[in-house]
Amino acid sequence: MEGGRYVEAVSDATFTLAAGECLALVGESGCGKSVLASALLGLLPANAETAGSARLADGLDVLAADERTLARTVRGRRVGLVPQSPAAHLTPVRTIRSHLEETVRELAGRTRARTRARTRGGAALRDAARAAAERAAFPATHLDRYPHELSGGLAQRAATALALVGDAPLLLADEPTTGLDRDLVHRTVDELRSHTREAGRALLMITHDLAAAERIADTVAVMYAGRIVEITPAAAFFGASGPRHPYARGLLDALPERAFTPVPGAPPELGALPPGCAFAARCARADATCRAQRPPLLEGVACHHA
């Protein structure tokens, strides 16, 4: 809701994500990427009006599921999440080890009392927590630290470790490389790629880091002003031909290793979208048709000139 009225934060977001596949969702801040991830986990506020469906492999429609189903059978078990701003999702009075062990316990369906009562079970719990930390490159020496004692990069790795605990068939990673140096970006991306391809799981990665997307993605979806304006194989997107939508091409041209030319202007307000193409005011190819008619997504691209 904006200014007392509803706005469409995301619309016409249609895609299929197969087992073993990574889809990278890219676009400027505020275009609706994180809202889409929240919808897929049933985390939008109660007054958010949603339409359409988001179906898992077994047919469950996440958008239509009740809170009990989402909490008990979906979140963490069938859909994992690496959240944006991970420090805000960590309990400040609990150590990272406690976070991990509690997550292992809950996903295994064990109670705290039963776990403590069985030394062998407790050892397995600790081993699972350490293994999850190792997979996310979180140092074992920091497991007994509290969230406020971690850097932004360490908090990001802690959140990634928590998301990997349940081995969910679908993982949503919202900016999983934020705050990491390039070596750790590569290690995190490689772990997510292994988690996806070798184990036959699906990954939706939301990112501003196009280099990370090129390293991991099978498919790239570009979002602008709440809509997917291009969805194409990563090999084509990063290849010689490049993307077909002017905005998508502009994102690549803004990279330092390419033209290093930023996309001019700023995205429109979601509550005041123009009648035609939302990118028309920033596009050198825009004409009267672009300004009057909203282009549909056809053959993977929403552009009158593609």
C-alpha positions in Angstrom: 0.0 0.0 0.0 1.3 3.5 -0.9 -0.3 6.7 0.1 -3.5 4.9 1.3 -4.0 3.1 -2.0 -2.9 -0.3 -3.3 -0.2 -0.6 -5.9 1.0 -3.5 -8.0 4.4 -4.3 -6.6 4.7 -7.4 -8.8 2.6 -8.5 -11.8 2.9 -10.9 -14.7 5.8 -12.8 -13.1 5.5 -16.2 -14.8 8.3 -18.8 -14.9 9.0 -22.5 -14.2 12.0 -23.6 -12.2 13.0 -27.3 -12.6 15.0 -29.5 -10.3 18.8 -28.9 -10.7 18.2 -25.5 -12.2 19.2 -22.0 -11.0 17.2 -18.9 -12.1 18.9 -15.6 -11.4 16.4 -12.7 -10.9 18.1 -9.4 -11.5 17.0 -5.7 -11.6 17.4 -2.4 -9.8 16.4 -2.0 -6.1 12.7 -1.5 -5.7 11.7 -3.4 -8.8 9.8 -6.2 -6.8 12.4 -9.0 -6.6 12.1 -9.4 -2.8 8.4 -9.0 -2.8 8.2 -11.9 -5.2 10.3 -14.1 -2.9 8.1 -13.1 0.1 5.0 -14.2 -1.9 6.6 -17.6 -2.7 6.9 -18.2 1.1 3.6 -16.8 2.1 5.3 -13.9 4.0 3.3 -11.0 2.6 1.1 -9.1 5.0 -2.5 -10.1 5.3 -3.8 -7.1 3.3 -1.6 -7.9 0.3 -3.9 -8.8 -2.6 -2.4 -11.7 -4.6 -3.7 -13.5 -7.6 -2.4 -16.4 -9.6 -0.6 -19.4 -8.2 2.8 -20.6 -7.1 2.9 -24.4 -7.3 5.5 -26.7 -5.9 6.3 -30.0 -7.6 3.7 -31.9 -5.6 1.0 -29.5 -6.7 0.7 -27.4 -3.5 -0.2 -23.8 -4.2 1.8 -21.7 -1.8 -0.3 -18.6 -2.4 -3.5 -20.5 -1.5 -2.0 -22.5 1.5 -3.0 -21.6 5.1 -0.5 -20.4 7.6 -0.4 -23.7 9.5 0.6 -25.6 6.3 3.2 -23.0 5.4 4.8 -23.1 8.8 4.7 -26.8 9.3 5.4 -28.3 5.9 6.7 -25.6 3.5 9.1 -23.1 5.1 12.5 -24.6 5.7 11.4 -28.1 4.7 10.3 -27.6 1.1 11.3 -24.0 0.5 14.4 -22.6 2.2 15.3 -18.9 2.4 18.5 -16.9 2.6 16.9 -13.5 3.6 18.1 -10.1 2.6 19.5 -8.2 5.6 20.2 -11.4 7.5 21.2 -9.7 10.8 17.6 -8.5 11.2 16.5 -12.2 11.0 18.8 -13.5 13.7 17.7 -13.5 17.4 20.2 -11.2 19.1 20.3 -13.1 22.4 21.2 -16.5 20.9 24.5 -17.7 19.4 24.9 -18.9 15.9 25.4 -22.4 17.1 22.1 -22.2 19.0 20.4 -20.9 15.8 21.7 -23.8 13.8 21.0 -26.5 16.4 17.5 -25.2 16.9 16.9 -25.3 13.1 18.2 -28.8 12.9 16.0 -29.9 15.8 12.8 -28.3 14.4 13.3 -29.7 10.9 13.9 -33.1 12.4 10.7 -32.9 14.4 12.5 -33.4 17.7 11.7 -31.5 20.9 14.4 -29.8 23.0 13.8 -32.1 25.9 14.2 -35.3 23.9 17.4 -34.0 22.2 19.0 -33.1 25.5 18.0 -36.4 27.0 19.9 -38.4 24.4 23.6 -37.7 24.3 24.0 -39.5 21.0 21.2 -37.4 19.5 22.9 -34.3 20.9 26.2 -35.2 19.3 24.4 -35.7 15.9 22.7 -32.3 16.4 26.1 -30.6 17.0 27.6 -32.4 14.0 24.7 -31.3 11.7 25.1 -27.7 12.9 28.9 -27.7 12.2 28.4 -29.3 8.8 25.9 -26.6 7.8 28.3 -23.9 8.9 31.1 -25.4 7.0 29.0 -25.6 3.8 28.3 -21.9 4.0 32.0 -21.1 4.8 31.0 -19.9 8.3 34.1 -20.3 10.6 33.7 -22.8 13.4 35.5 -20.4 15.7 32.6 -18.0 15.5 29.8 -20.5 16.2 29.5 -19.3 19.8 29.3 -15.6 18.9 26.1 -13.6 19.0 24.7 -11.8 15.9 25.9 -8.3 17.0 29.5 -9.7 17.1 29.4 -10.6 13.4 30.4 -8.5 10.4 27.8 -8.2 7.6 29.6 -10.9 5.6 29.6 -13.3 8.6 25.9 -12.6 9.2 25.3 -13.4 5.5 27.1 -16.7 5.8 25.2 -17.6 9.0 21.9 -17.0 7.2 23.1 -19.1 4.3 24.0 -22.0 6.7 20.6 -21.8 8.3 18.9 -22.0 4.9 21.0 -25.1 3.9 20.2 -27.1 7.0 16.9 -28.5 5.8 18.1 -29.5 2.3 14.8 -28.0 0.9 14.0 -28.9 -2.7 13.7 -25.2 -3.5 16.0 -22.5 -2.1 15.2 -18.8 -2.4 18.4 -16.8 -1.9 17.8 -13.0 -1.6 21.2 -11.3 -2.3 23.2 -14.1 -0.8 26.6 -12.5 -1.7 26.0 -9.1 0.0 28.9 -8.0 2.1 31.2 -10.8 0.9 34.6 -10.3 -0.7 35.1 -11.7 -4.1 36.7 -14.9 -2.9 33.8 -15.6 -0.6 31.4 -14.7 -3.3 32.9 -17.4 -5.5 32.8 -19.9 -2.6 29.2 -19.1 -1.7 28.1 -19.3 -5.3 29.9 -22.5 -5.9 28.3 -24.1 -2.8 24.8 -22.9 -3.9 25.5 -24.3 -7.4 26.6 -27.7 -5.8 23.5 -27.6 -3.6 21.4 -27.1 -6.7 22.8 -29.2 -9.5 24.5 -32.2 -7.7 21.6 -32.7 -5.3 18.8 -32.0 -7.9 17.4 -29.0 -6.1 16.1 -25.7 -7.5 17.5 -22.3 -6.7 15.9 -18.9 -7.2 18.7 -16.3 -6.6 17.9 -12.7 -6.4 21.0 -10.6 -7.0 22.5 -7.3 -8.2 25.8 -9.2 -8.8 25.7 -10.1 -12.5 29.1 -11.7 -12.2 27.7 -14.1 -9.6 24.7 -14.7 -11.8 26.9 -15.5 -14.7 28.8 -18.0 -12.6 25.8 -19.9 -11.4 22.6 -19.3 -13.4 21.0 -21.5 -16.0 18.3 -18.9 -16.7 18.2 -15.1 -16.1 15.0 -13.2 -15.5 15.2 -9.4 -15.6 12.6 -7.5 -13.5 11.7 -3.9 -14.1 8.9 -1.9 -12.3 7.3 -5.0 -11.0 7.3 -7.1 -14.2 9.6 -9.6 -15.8 10.7 -7.9 -19.0 13.1 -10.6 -20.2 13.7 -14.3 -19.3 16.3 -16.1 -21.3 19.0 -18.8 -21.0 22.1 -17.5 -19.2 24.3 -18.5 -22.0 22.4 -16.2 -24.4 22.2 -13.4 -21.8 25.9 -13.3 -21.2 26.9 -14.4 -24.6 27.9 -12.5 -27.8 24.3 -11.7 -28.8 23.4 -10.4 -25.3 20.0 -9.7 -23.9 17.2 -8.4 -26.2 15.4 -5.9 -23.9 17.0 -2.4 -23.8 16.9 -2.3 -20.0 18.6 -5.7 -19.7 21.3 -4.7 -22.1 21.7 -1.5 -20.1 22.4 -3.5 -16.9 25.2 -5.3 -18.7 26.6 -2.2 -20.2 26.8 -0.6 -16.8 29.4 -3.1 -15.6 33.0 -1.8 -15.3 34.4 -4.6 -17.5 31.9 -3.7 -20.3 30.9 -0.2 -21.4 30.7 1.2 -17.8 27.7 3.3 -18.9 24.9 3.6 -16.4 21.2 3.3 -17.4 20.0 7.0 -17.6 17.2 8.2 -15.4 15.4 6.4 -12.6 12.6 3.8 -12.4 9.1 5.1 -12.2 7.0 5.0 -9.0 5.0 1.8 -8.8 1.9 3.9 -8.0 2.3 6.1 -11.0 3.3 3.7 -13.9 2.8 5.1 -17.4 0.2 3.5 -19.7 2.7 2.1 -22.0 6.1 0.5 -21.4 7.4 1.4 -18.0 10.9 1.8 -19.4 10.0 4.1 -22.2 11.1 7.4 -20.5 14.7 5.9 -20.1 14.9 4.2 -23.5 16.6 5.6 -26.5 14.5 3.4 -28.8 11.1 4.4 -27.4 8.5 5.7 -29.8 4.8 6.6 -29.7 3.7 2.9 -29.6 6.0 2.3 -26.6 4.5 5.2 -24.7 0.9 4.2 -25.4 0.9 0.4 -25.3 2.2 -1.9 -22.6 4.3 -4.7 -24.4 3.4 -8.3 -23.4 6.0 -10.8 -22.6 6.3 -12.8 -25.8 9.0 -15.3 -26.6 10.8 -14.3 -23.4 10.9 -10.5 -23.9 8.5 -7.6 -23.3 9.6 -5.0 -25.9 7.9 -3.7 -29.0 11.2 -3.6 -30.8 12.7 -6.9 -29.8 
